[in-house]
Amino acid sequence: MSQAIRLGLRANAGQFSLLVGLNALVGAMVGLERSVLPLVGERDFGLSSKGAILSFVAAFGLAKALTNLAAGGLAERAGRRRLLILGWLLALPVPLLIGLAPSWGWIVAANLLLGANQGLAWSMTVLMKIDLVGPRRRGLALGFNESAGYLGVAVAAFATGAIAATVAPNIMSTSPLNTAAAPAGGVL
């Protein structure tokens, strides 16, 4: 006996909330990096060029853009859940790559992985939330998605930036928040 699929936020509150939480973790990983890595570039790697320091943002953006471009078609073929899990698996080595980086190239490489993580994890949570609430509430689903993600960015950037200003910034790249966010996202 098959059960009828029920669309809507209330009918799928548990799953929807889990996806909102995942998006907050996705955003937190980015927020932590944006506040800490420029300090790491200057202090630990002696980078003086702002362009060189911000190369990690360019690597992230390129990887995310290309992954986003492919994600829609892949979601239909491979499935949203598989791509969400793959996105989180790509994020697992990021804290270690950054924390143990012997050169700035490692930071840039880690951001290629983080960009791919974002392209898959962020995109799949958007699609999954829209699937859960149905076509009439997709705007609300997208609003929750973006709000949770960027709230995660803001909170993590503020907290880690404040701490990194007084503590060694490379310690913050392997902070409990960053090292827990990737595995937590993958497990959830």
FENRA-V972752 format. One record per residue. N is the residue number from 1. RES is the residue in three letters. PSI is psi in degrees with one decimal (* if undefined). OMEGA is omega in radians with two decimals (NA if undefined). D_CENTER is the distance of its C-alpha to the mean C-alpha in Angstrom with 1 decimal. Layout:
n->N res->RES psi->PSI omega->OMEGA d_center->D_CENTER
n->N res->RES psi->PSI omega->OMEGA d_center->D_CENTER
//
This chain:
n->1 res->MET psi->122.8 omega->-3.11 d_center->38.7
n->2 res->SER psi->144.4 omega->3.14 d_center->35.5
n->3 res->GLN psi->140.3 omega->3.11 d_center->33.7
n->4 res->ALA psi->139.2 omega->3.11 d_center->33.1
n->5 res->ILE psi->128.7 omega->3.14 d_center->29.5
n->6 res->ARG psi->122.0 omega->3.08 d_center->28.8
n->7 res->LEU psi->157.5 omega->3.06 d_center->26.5
n->8 res->GLY psi->155.6 omega->-3.11 d_center->25.5
n->9 res->LEU psi->-45.9 omega->-3.12 d_center->23.3
n->10 res->ARG psi->-42.2 omega->-3.11 d_center->26.0
n->11 res->ALA psi->-23.2 omega->-3.09 d_center->26.7
n->12 res->ASN psi->31.5 omega->-3.02 d_center->23.1
n->13 res->ALA psi->-39.9 omega->-3.12 d_center->22.0
n->14 res->GLY psi->-52.4 omega->3.13 d_center->20.9
n->15 res->GLN psi->-41.2 omega->-3.13 d_center->18.6
n->16 res->PHE psi->-44.4 omega->3.13 d_center->17.4
n->17 res->SER psi->-40.2 omega->3.09 d_center->16.7
n->18 res->LEU psi->-44.0 omega->3.13 d_center->14.8
n->19 res->LEU psi->-35.3 omega->3.08 d_center->12.5
n->20 res->VAL psi->-42.8 omega->3.10 d_center->12.2
n->21 res->GLY psi->-41.0 omega->3.09 d_center->11.4
n->22 res->LEU psi->-40.6 omega->-3.14 d_center->8.6
n->23 res->ASN psi->-33.2 omega->3.07 d_center->7.1
n->24 res->ALA psi->-38.8 omega->3.09 d_center->8.1
n->25 res->LEU psi->-41.0 omega->3.10 d_center->6.4
n->26 res->VAL psi->-47.4 omega->3.13 d_center->2.8
n->27 res->GLY psi->-37.3 omega->-3.13 d_center->4.9
n->28 res->ALA psi->-38.3 omega->3.12 d_center->6.8
n->29 res->MET psi->-40.0 omega->3.13 d_center->5.4
n->30 res->VAL psi->-43.2 omega->-3.14 d_center->5.8
n->31 res->GLY psi->-42.6 omega->3.11 d_center->8.9
n->32 res->LEU psi->-46.2 omega->-3.12 d_center->10.4
n->33 res->GLU psi->-43.0 omega->-3.03 d_center->10.4
n->34 res->ARG psi->-29.3 omega->-3.13 d_center->12.0
n->35 res->SER psi->-27.5 omega->-3.00 d_center->14.7
n->36 res->VAL psi->-41.2 omega->-3.01 d_center->15.6
n->37 res->LEU psi->-35.6 omega->3.05 d_center->15.5
n->38 res->PRO psi->-36.9 omega->3.08 d_center->18.2
n->39 res->LEU psi->-41.0 omega->3.11 d_center->20.4
n->40 res->VAL psi->-43.3 omega->3.13 d_center->19.9
n->41 res->GLY psi->-44.2 omega->-3.13 d_center->20.9
n->42 res->GLU psi->-51.7 omega->-3.01 d_center->24.0
n->43 res->ARG psi->-44.7 omega->-3.01 d_center->25.1
n->44 res->ASP psi->-30.7 omega->-3.07 d_center->24.3
n->45 res->PHE psi->1.1 omega->3.06 d_center->24.6
n->46 res->GLY psi->25.7 omega->3.12 d_center->27.1
n->47 res->LEU psi->129.8 omega->3.12 d_center->25.4
n->48 res->SER psi->-22.6 omega->3.14 d_center->27.4
n->49 res->SER psi->124.8 omega->3.10 d_center->26.2
n->50 res->LYS psi->-33.1 omega->3.09 d_center->23.5
n->51 res->GLY psi->-43.1 omega->3.11 d_center->22.8
n->52 res->ALA psi->-41.1 omega->-3.14 d_center->22.4
n->53 res->ILE psi->-40.0 omega->-3.09 d_center->20.1
n->54 res->LEU psi->5.4 omega->3.09 d_center->17.9
n->55 res->SER psi->-27.6 omega->3.11 d_center->17.9
n->56 res->PHE psi->-32.6 omega->3.10 d_center->14.4
n->57 res->VAL psi->-41.0 omega->3.12 d_center->13.2
n->58 res->ALA psi->-42.3 omega->3.12 d_center->15.4
n->59 res->ALA psi->-44.3 omega->3.10 d_center->14.2
n->60 res->PHE psi->-49.3 omega->-3.10 d_center->10.5
n->61 res->GLY psi->-42.5 omega->3.12 d_center->12.0
n->62 res->LEU psi->-47.9 omega->3.14 d_center->14.4
n->63 res->ALA psi->-41.9 omega->3.14 d_center->12.3
n->64 res->LYS psi->-41.8 omega->-3.13 d_center->10.0
n->65 res->ALA psi->-47.1 omega->-3.13 d_center->13.4
n->66 res->LEU psi->-38.6 omega->3.12 d_center->15.1
n->67 res->THR psi->-41.8 omega->3.08 d_center->12.7
n->68 res->ASN psi->-41.4 omega->-3.13 d_center->12.7
n->69 res->LEU psi->-40.2 omega->-3.11 d_center->16.4
n->70 res->ALA psi->-22.9 omega->-2.97 d_center->16.9
n->71 res->ALA psi->-41.1 omega->-3.09 d_center->14.7
n->72 res->GLY psi->-51.1 omega->3.13 d_center->17.3
n->73 res->GLY psi->-39.6 omega->3.11 d_center->20.2
n->74 res->LEU psi->-34.6 omega->-3.13 d_center->18.6
n->75 res->ALA psi->-37.9 omega->-3.14 d_center->17.7
n->76 res->GLU psi->-32.3 omega->-3.11 d_center->21.4
n->77 res->ARG psi->-47.4 omega->-3.04 d_center->22.6
n->78 res->ALA psi->-24.4 omega->-3.13 d_center->20.4
n->79 res->GLY psi->143.3 omega->-3.08 d_center->19.1
n->80 res->ARG psi->-44.5 omega->-3.10 d_center->16.0
n->81 res->ARG psi->-44.4 omega->3.12 d_center->15.7
n->82 res->ARG psi->-42.8 omega->-3.14 d_center->16.2
n->83 res->LEU psi->-34.5 omega->3.06 d_center->13.5
n->84 res->LEU psi->-45.5 omega->3.12 d_center->11.0
n->85 res->ILE psi->-43.6 omega->3.09 d_center->12.3
n->86 res->LEU psi->-42.0 omega->3.10 d_center->12.4
n->87 res->GLY psi->-43.8 omega->3.14 d_center->8.7
n->88 res->TRP psi->-34.0 omega->3.08 d_center->8.4
n->89 res->LEU psi->-37.3 omega->3.10 d_center->11.5
n->90 res->LEU psi->-26.8 omega->-3.12 d_center->10.3
n->91 res->ALA psi->-19.3 omega->-3.05 d_center->7.9
n->92 res->LEU psi->-44.7 omega->-3.11 d_center->11.1
n->93 res->PRO psi->-7.9 omega->-3.03 d_center->13.1
n->94 res->VAL psi->-50.0 omega->-3.13 d_center->10.8
n->95 res->PRO psi->-39.1 omega->3.14 d_center->12.2
n->96 res->LEU psi->-41.9 omega->3.11 d_center->15.6
n->97 res->LEU psi->-40.8 omega->-3.13 d_center->15.7
n->98 res->ILE psi->-46.9 omega->-3.09 d_center->15.0
n->99 res->GLY psi->-30.5 omega->-3.11 d_center->17.3
n->100 res->LEU psi->9.2 omega->-3.04 d_center->20.0
n->101 res->ALA psi->120.8 omega->3.06 d_center->19.9
n->102 res->PRO psi->-13.4 omega->3.13 d_center->23.5
n->103 res->SER psi->164.1 omega->3.14 d_center->22.8
n->104 res->TRP psi->-26.8 omega->3.10 d_center->20.5
n->105 res->GLY psi->-33.9 omega->3.10 d_center->20.1
n->106 res->TRP psi->-37.4 omega->3.12 d_center->18.1
n->107 res->ILE psi->-44.0 omega->3.13 d_center->15.6
n->108 res->VAL psi->-43.9 omega->3.12 d_center->15.5
n->109 res->ALA psi->-41.2 omega->3.11 d_center->15.3
n->110 res->ALA psi->-35.7 omega->-3.13 d_center->12.3
n->111 res->ASN psi->-23.7 omega->2.97 d_center->10.5
n->112 res->LEU psi->-43.4 omega->3.09 d_center->11.8
n->113 res->LEU psi->-42.4 omega->-3.14 d_center->10.2
n->114 res->LEU psi->-37.2 omega->3.08 d_center->6.7
n->115 res->GLY psi->-41.9 omega->3.09 d_center->7.7
n->116 res->ALA psi->-39.2 omega->3.06 d_center->9.0
n->117 res->ASN psi->-48.6 omega->-3.12 d_center->6.1
n->118 res->GLN psi->-43.9 omega->-3.13 d_center->4.5
n->119 res->GLY psi->-37.6 omega->3.13 d_center->8.2
n->120 res->LEU psi->-52.7 omega->-3.03 d_center->9.0
n->121 res->ALA psi->-46.1 omega->-3.12 d_center->6.8
n->122 res->TRP psi->-47.8 omega->-3.11 d_center->6.7
n->123 res->SER psi->-41.4 omega->-3.11 d_center->10.3
n->124 res->MET psi->-36.5 omega->3.10 d_center->11.5
n->125 res->THR psi->-35.0 omega->3.07 d_center->10.9
n->126 res->VAL psi->-51.7 omega->-3.11 d_center->12.8
n->127 res->LEU psi->-40.9 omega->-3.12 d_center->15.5
n->128 res->MET psi->-38.8 omega->3.11 d_center->15.9
n->129 res->LYS psi->-41.7 omega->3.09 d_center->16.4
n->130 res->ILE psi->-40.6 omega->3.08 d_center->18.8
n->131 res->ASP psi->-40.3 omega->-3.08 d_center->20.6
n->132 res->LEU psi->-39.5 omega->-3.05 d_center->21.1
n->133 res->VAL psi->-18.3 omega->3.14 d_center->22.6
n->134 res->GLY psi->170.7 omega->-3.03 d_center->24.5
n->135 res->PRO psi->-28.8 omega->-3.09 d_center->25.2
n->136 res->ARG psi->-23.9 omega->-3.09 d_center->26.9
n->137 res->ARG psi->17.2 omega->-3.08 d_center->24.0
n->138 res->ARG psi->-30.8 omega->3.07 d_center->21.1
n->139 res->GLY psi->-41.9 omega->3.09 d_center->21.0
n->140 res->LEU psi->-42.5 omega->3.12 d_center->20.6
n->141 res->ALA psi->-44.5 omega->3.13 d_center->17.8
n->142 res->LEU psi->-39.2 omega->3.11 d_center->15.9
n->143 res->GLY psi->-44.6 omega->3.07 d_center->16.8
n->144 res->PHE psi->-42.9 omega->-3.12 d_center->15.4
n->145 res->ASN psi->-53.8 omega->-3.09 d_center->12.1
n->146 res->GLU psi->-40.8 omega->3.13 d_center->11.8
n->147 res->SER psi->-46.6 omega->-3.13 d_center->13.5
n->148 res->ALA psi->-44.6 omega->-3.11 d_center->11.4
n->149 res->GLY psi->-47.8 omega->-3.10 d_center->8.1
n->150 res->TYR psi->-24.3 omega->2.98 d_center->10.1
n->151 res->LEU psi->-40.2 omega->3.05 d_center->12.1
n->152 res->GLY psi->-42.4 omega->3.09 d_center->9.3
n->153 res->VAL psi->-50.7 omega->-3.04 d_center->8.9
n->154 res->ALA psi->-47.4 omega->-3.10 d_center->12.7
n->155 res->VAL psi->-46.2 omega->-3.13 d_center->13.6
n->156 res->ALA psi->-40.5 omega->3.13 d_center->11.7
n->157 res->ALA psi->-43.9 omega->-3.13 d_center->13.0
n->158 res->PHE psi->-49.8 omega->-3.08 d_center->16.4
n->159 res->ALA psi->-48.8 omega->-3.10 d_center->16.8
n->160 res->THR psi->-32.6 omega->3.07 d_center->15.8
n->161 res->GLY psi->-43.0 omega->3.12 d_center->17.6
n->162 res->ALA psi->-42.0 omega->3.13 d_center->20.6
n->163 res->ILE psi->-43.0 omega->-3.10 d_center->20.7
n->164 res->ALA psi->-24.9 omega->3.12 d_center->20.2
n->165 res->ALA psi->-22.9 omega->-3.13 d_center->23.0
n->166 res->THR psi->-15.1 omega->-3.12 d_center->25.4
n->167 res->VAL psi->163.1 omega->3.10 d_center->24.0
n->168 res->ALA psi->125.9 omega->-3.07 d_center->23.2
n->169 res->PRO psi->-29.4 omega->-3.14 d_center->19.8
n->170 res->ASN psi->-23.1 omega->3.06 d_center->19.2
n->171 res->ILE psi->-36.1 omega->-3.12 d_center->19.6
n->172 res->MET psi->-28.2 omega->-3.13 d_center->16.6
n->173 res->SER psi->-18.9 omega->3.06 d_center->14.3
n->174 res->THR psi->27.5 omega->-3.13 d_center->15.4
n->175 res->SER psi->162.7 omega->3.09 d_center->15.7
n->176 res->PRO psi->-35.6 omega->3.13 d_center->15.6
n->177 res->LEU psi->-49.7 omega->-3.08 d_center->12.5
n->178 res->ASN psi->-43.7 omega->-3.11 d_center->10.4
n->179 res->THR psi->-22.9 omega->3.11 d_center->12.6
n->180 res->ALA psi->-28.9 omega->-3.04 d_center->12.4
n->181 res->ALA psi->-46.1 omega->-3.10 d_center->8.8
n->182 res->ALA psi->-51.5 omega->3.11 d_center->8.3
n->183 res->PRO psi->-37.0 omega->3.13 d_center->11.8
n->184 res->ALA psi->-42.5 omega->3.10 d_center->11.7
n->185 res->GLY psi->-41.1 omega->3.13 d_center->9.1
n->186 res->GLY psi->-38.0 omega->-3.14 d_center->11.3
n->187 res->VAL psi->-43.5 omega->-3.11 d_center->14.4
n->188 res->LEU psi->* omega->NA d_center->13.8
//
